[in-house]
Amino acid sequence: MRAVLALVALLCAPAMATAQLTGTVSLLSDYRFRGESLTEVRPALQASLTYDHSSGLFAGGLISNVRIDPDVIGLGAQVYGGYAHHIGEHAALDVGVVTYVFPQPSSGPTYNYTEAFVGASYDMLNSRLYYTNSYFGGGPGTYFEVNGSRALTDHISIVGHLGYLYLSEPREPGTSMQRNGTVDFLAGVTTEGQGFTFGLSIVGTNAPQDACPATSGRCATTVVVSVSHNF
């Protein structure tokens, strides 16, 4: 967590004229990560910062309350960095790493892990392929996602997400795992007004209920309501 705080402090430092620093504060009815609830189907308050340099280098971080299991409750974070190569005005390729940090349990292994990723984007459509040798502290995992959005009016947009996760072994001993991996999805709408963005989404996954964190059954399809403010 010290590394997370150090990065956040760095991102808060005055940015160069050739760089852009943006931040977001969000309140969500549920923190869904790849279809799974990381707050035990409870609300989440999040803050994020993103730093983009004109050279293509970028870095950022997100902090959120999490509740993975009764022994892992508190603040979790994502810290990422990489390089993006722009192709014209509409397309880009990127590569980087992201580290996920969770509260340390009183006993047993940590859920912390790091992924490497490569991605491509065109206009409002983007995709990424992630790989880690220790997904949520377990075995190797590969994740592919496609995200998109389309403006319906000046203030209303529809958003969508489709992801595929393949794990070489179950996250928890004794749990089931679909042989061909699991799929997660999001479909929703956002609207902007008075400096805020409001979202309403349907989120779900076909992951077996006993393969969710702490076998808690938090993979059921649900509606997520959110409000965020950029600064």
Order of alpha helices (4+ residues) and beta strands (2+ residues): alpha-beta-beta-beta-beta-beta-beta-beta-beta-beta-beta-beta-beta-beta-beta
